[in-house]
């Protein structure tokens, strides 16, 4: 299983730190992601999450979501576009 953590731009309203956690789980052949915001107390700061196995998110939707959040390395985006682990 790969798990990567990247910092995102601060929350534009509160200025709080935001983090993206994403990766690939080979046994499930599934991509996953979670967006965290330290300025939100609800759900321990979890803003949004998804995966390609249990939520039915397509690889193209996953690619667009991560690309839209920013700071994801290009080789990881290329692997997702080609449906490969990274």
N, CA and C of each residue as an Amber inpcrd file, in Angstrom:
protein
   258
   0.8510000  -1.1750000   0.0000000   0.0000000   0.0000000   0.0000000
   0.8940000   1.2350000   0.0000000   0.5630000   2.1660000  -0.8580000
   1.2780000   3.4370000  -0.8430000   0.3990000   4.4760000  -0.1520000
   1.0360000   5.3540000   0.5960000   0.3210000   6.4300000   1.2810000
   1.2150000   7.6570000   1.2350000   0.6930000   8.7160000   0.6710000
   1.4660000   9.9390000   0.4950000   0.7410000  11.0990000   1.1640000
   1.5160000  12.0310000   1.6880000   0.9610000  13.2030000   2.3630000
   1.5840000  14.4480000   1.7390000   0.7360000  15.3830000   1.3030000
   1.2240000  16.6510000   0.7630000   0.4580000  17.7940000   1.4140000
   1.1470000  18.8940000   1.6030000   0.5000000  20.0940000   2.1130000
  -0.2580000  20.7970000   0.9990000  -1.3870000  21.3610000   1.3540000
  -2.1930000  22.1200000   0.3990000  -2.1170000  23.5970000   0.7640000
  -2.6410000  24.4370000  -0.1050000  -2.7170000  25.8600000   0.2170000
  -3.5750000  26.0350000   1.4610000  -3.2660000  27.0270000   2.3000000
  -4.0650000  27.2410000   3.5190000  -5.5290000  27.5090000   3.1900000
  -6.3780000  27.2070000   4.1440000  -7.8000000  27.4900000   4.0080000
  -7.9550000  28.9910000   3.7620000  -8.6180000  29.3980000   2.6620000
  -8.7000000  30.8230000   2.3290000  -9.5140000  31.6400000   3.3380000
 -10.3810000  30.9870000   4.0840000 -11.2220000  31.7030000   5.0470000
 -10.5320000  31.8200000   6.4010000 -10.0060000  30.7070000   6.9070000
  -9.4400000  30.6890000   8.2580000  -7.9220000  30.7790000   8.2840000
  -7.2730000  30.4910000   7.1530000  -5.8180000  30.4790000   7.1140000
  -5.2080000  29.2270000   7.7240000  -6.0550000  28.2670000   8.1080000
  -5.5550000  27.0550000   8.7610000  -4.8800000  26.1220000   7.7550000
  -4.0170000  25.2700000   8.2960000  -3.2510000  24.3210000   7.4840000
  -4.1620000  23.2300000   6.9280000  -3.9790000  22.9200000   5.6420000
  -4.7230000  21.8480000   4.9840000  -3.7390000  20.8050000   4.4800000
  -4.1700000  19.5330000   4.5160000  -3.3150000  18.4180000   4.1170000
  -4.1040000  17.4450000   3.2500000  -3.4300000  16.8810000   2.2670000
  -4.0080000  15.8410000   1.4170000  -3.2580000  14.5470000   1.6800000
  -3.9940000  13.4960000   1.9680000  -3.4400000  12.1440000   2.1160000
  -4.0480000  11.3160000   0.9840000  -3.2180000  10.6240000   0.2290000
  -3.7240000   9.8250000  -0.8920000  -2.8080000   8.6340000  -1.1190000
  -3.2950000   7.6680000  -1.8890000  -2.4620000   6.5150000  -2.1770000
  -3.1770000   5.4580000  -2.9900000  -2.5460000   4.2850000  -3.0230000
  -3.0630000   3.1520000  -3.7820000  -2.9460000   1.9070000  -2.9110000
  -4.0070000   1.1260000  -2.8650000  -4.0420000  -0.1050000  -2.0820000
  -4.0850000  -1.2950000  -3.0450000  -2.9380000  -1.9600000  -3.3010000
  -2.8880000  -3.0420000  -4.2930000  -3.8600000  -4.2000000  -4.0510000
  -4.0110000  -4.7090000  -2.8060000  -4.9310000  -5.8380000  -2.6510000
  -6.3640000  -5.5100000  -3.0880000  -6.7550000  -4.2640000  -2.9230000
  -8.1030000  -3.8540000  -3.3280000  -8.1280000  -3.2200000  -4.7120000
  -6.9540000  -3.0100000  -5.3080000  -6.8310000  -2.2820000  -6.5800000
  -7.6220000  -0.9790000  -6.5140000  -7.3650000  -0.2150000  -5.4740000
  -8.1660000   0.9650000  -5.2000000  -7.2860000   2.1670000  -4.8750000
  -7.6440000   3.3220000  -5.4400000  -7.0350000   4.5870000  -5.0700000
  -7.8720000   5.1970000  -3.9500000  -7.2420000   5.9670000  -3.0660000
  -7.9930000   6.6280000  -2.0040000  -7.4100000   8.0150000  -1.7410000
  -8.1950000   8.8840000  -1.1260000  -7.7240000  10.2110000  -0.7510000
  -8.5410000  10.7320000   0.4250000  -7.9190000  11.6100000   1.2100000
  -8.5700000  12.3060000   2.3160000  -8.0310000  13.7320000   2.3500000
  -8.9300000  14.6690000   2.5600000  -8.5440000  16.0700000   2.7060000
  -8.7830000  16.4850000   4.1530000  -7.7450000  17.0300000   4.7980000
  -7.8040000  17.4170000   6.2060000  -7.5920000  18.9170000   6.3450000
  -8.2460000  19.5070000   7.3600000  -8.0850000  20.9310000   7.6720000
  -7.9730000  21.0740000   9.1820000  -6.8190000  21.5530000   9.6540000
  -6.5870000  21.6740000  11.0950000  -7.5260000  22.6720000  11.7680000
  -8.1240000  23.5580000  10.9890000  -9.0080000  24.5730000  11.5510000
 -10.4320000  24.1030000  11.7840000 -10.7390000  22.8640000  11.4170000
 -12.0880000  22.3260000  11.5820000 -12.0640000  21.2800000  12.6860000
 -12.8820000  21.4770000  13.6870000 -12.9030000  20.5410000  14.8190000
 -13.7830000  19.3210000  14.5360000 -14.7970000  19.4980000  13.7410000
 -15.7190000  18.4030000  13.4200000 -14.9800000  17.3000000  12.6800000
 -15.2460000  16.0490000  13.0270000 -14.6190000  14.8730000  12.3970000
 -13.0980000  14.9140000  12.4720000 -12.5580000  15.4980000  13.5200000
 -11.0960000  15.6280000  13.7000000 -10.4250000  16.3470000  12.5400000
 -11.1590000  17.1710000  11.8240000 -10.5910000  17.9430000  10.7220000
 -10.7440000  17.3090000   9.3600000 -11.3730000  16.1280000   9.2740000
 -11.5710000  15.4850000   7.9690000 -12.6290000  16.2610000   7.1900000
 -12.2320000  16.8030000   6.0470000 -13.1250000  17.6170000   5.2350000
 -13.8630000  16.7620000   4.2160000 -13.1130000  15.8990000   3.5410000
 -13.6930000  15.0910000   2.4750000 -12.8060000  13.8750000   2.2520000
 -13.3820000  12.7920000   1.7370000 -12.6130000  11.5930000   1.4300000
 -13.3090000  10.8020000   0.3450000 -12.5670000   9.9190000  -0.2860000
 -13.1380000   9.0820000  -1.3120000 -12.1810000   7.9780000  -1.7070000
 -12.7020000   7.0250000  -2.4410000 -11.8710000   5.9470000  -2.9730000
 -12.5170000   5.4010000  -4.2300000 -11.7450000   4.6540000  -4.9750000
 -12.2460000   4.1490000  -6.2560000 -12.9320000   2.8010000  -6.1390000
 -12.8900000   2.1770000  -4.9890000 -13.5080000   0.8510000  -4.8480000
 -14.8880000   0.9280000  -4.2130000 -14.9810000   1.5660000  -3.0580000
 -16.2280000   1.5280000  -2.3040000 -17.1850000   2.6660000  -2.6320000
 -16.6680000   3.7810000  -3.1370000 -17.5600000   4.8900000  -3.4890000
 -17.8560000   4.9330000  -4.9800000 -17.1660000   4.1000000  -5.7490000
 -17.4130000   4.0600000  -7.1880000 -16.7700000   5.2100000  -7.9480000
 -15.8560000   5.9440000  -7.3090000 -15.1840000   7.0490000  -7.9860000
 -14.3100000   6.4800000  -9.0990000 -14.4690000   6.9950000 -10.3010000
 -13.6600000   6.5230000 -11.4240000 -12.2420000   7.0810000 -11.3120000
 -11.3170000   6.4600000 -12.0250000  -9.9360000   6.9490000 -12.0110000
  -9.8540000   8.3640000 -12.5570000 -10.6580000   8.6710000 -13.5780000
 -10.6220000  10.0290000 -14.1250000 -11.1520000  11.0370000 -13.1030000
 -12.1890000  10.6620000 -12.3360000 -12.6840000  11.5490000 -11.2760000
 -11.6270000  11.7260000 -10.1920000 -10.9530000  10.6310000  -9.8360000
  -9.8890000  10.6760000  -8.8340000  -8.7480000  11.5810000  -9.3110000
  -8.3580000  11.4140000 -10.5600000  -7.3080000  12.2330000 -11.1710000
  -7.6810000  13.7110000 -11.0960000  -8.8860000  14.0410000 -11.5240000
  -9.3340000  15.4390000 -11.5260000  -9.4070000  16.0110000 -10.1170000
  -9.8500000  15.2170000  -9.1550000  -9.9300000  15.6740000  -7.7640000
  -8.5400000  16.0110000  -7.2350000  -7.5820000  15.0990000  -7.4080000
  -6.2330000  15.3380000  -6.9130000  -5.5550000  16.4860000  -7.6530000
  -5.7360000  16.5450000  -8.9500000  -5.1350000  17.6320000  -9.7280000
  -5.7190000  18.9740000  -9.2920000  -7.0080000  18.9970000  -9.0100000
  -7.6600000  20.2290000  -8.5740000  -7.2030000  20.6980000  -7.2020000
  -6.8750000  19.7560000  -6.3150000  -6.3940000  20.1240000  -4.9850000
  -4.9660000  20.6400000  -5.0300000  -4.1820000  20.1730000  -5.9840000
  -2.8240000  20.6600000  -6.1880000  -1.7720000  19.9400000  -5.3590000
  -0.5180000  20.2280000  -5.6990000   0.6660000  19.7270000  -5.0010000
   0.8940000  18.2210000  -5.1100000   0.1700000  17.5140000  -5.9610000
   0.4070000  16.0800000  -6.1730000   1.4750000  15.9510000  -7.2580000
   2.5360000  15.1780000  -7.0080000   3.6040000  15.0470000  -8.0030000
   3.0830000  14.5050000  -9.3430000   3.6320000  15.0620000 -10.4160000
   3.2140000  14.6650000 -11.7680000   3.3350000  13.1530000 -12.0160000
   4.4060000  12.4740000 -11.5620000   4.4770000  11.0230000 -11.8010000
   3.3010000  10.2560000 -11.1810000   2.7920000  10.7370000 -10.0510000
   1.6340000  10.0820000  -9.4400000   0.3860000  10.3130000 -10.2860000
   0.2160000  11.5320000 -10.7880000  -0.9400000  11.8160000 -11.6450000
  -0.8640000  10.9990000 -12.9320000   0.3300000  10.8420000 -13.4910000
   0.4910000  10.0300000 -14.7170000   0.1350000   8.5670000 -14.4350000
   0.5530000   8.0440000 -13.2910000   0.2270000   6.6570000 -12.9450000
  -1.2790000   6.4740000 -12.8110000  -1.9500000   7.4340000 -12.1700000
  -3.3950000   7.3520000 -12.0130000  -4.0720000   7.3940000 -13.3730000
  -3.6050000   8.2660000 -14.2520000  -4.1910000   8.3820000 -15.5880000
  -4.0650000   7.0740000 -16.3730000  -3.0040000   6.3130000 -16.1010000
  -2.7860000   5.0470000 -16.7950000  -3.2530000   3.8520000 -15.9810000
  -3.9560000   4.1100000 -14.8590000  -4.4960000   3.0570000 -13.9940000
  -3.3900000   2.1520000 -13.4720000  -2.3020000   2.7630000 -13.0160000
  -1.1680000   2.0240000 -12.4820000  -0.9560000   2.3760000 -11.0080000
  -0.3800000   1.4700000 -10.2320000  -0.0270000   1.8310000  -8.8530000
   1.1390000   2.8210000  -8.8440000   1.2900000   3.5140000  -7.7590000
   2.4220000   4.4440000  -7.6210000   2.9970000   4.3310000  -6.2200000
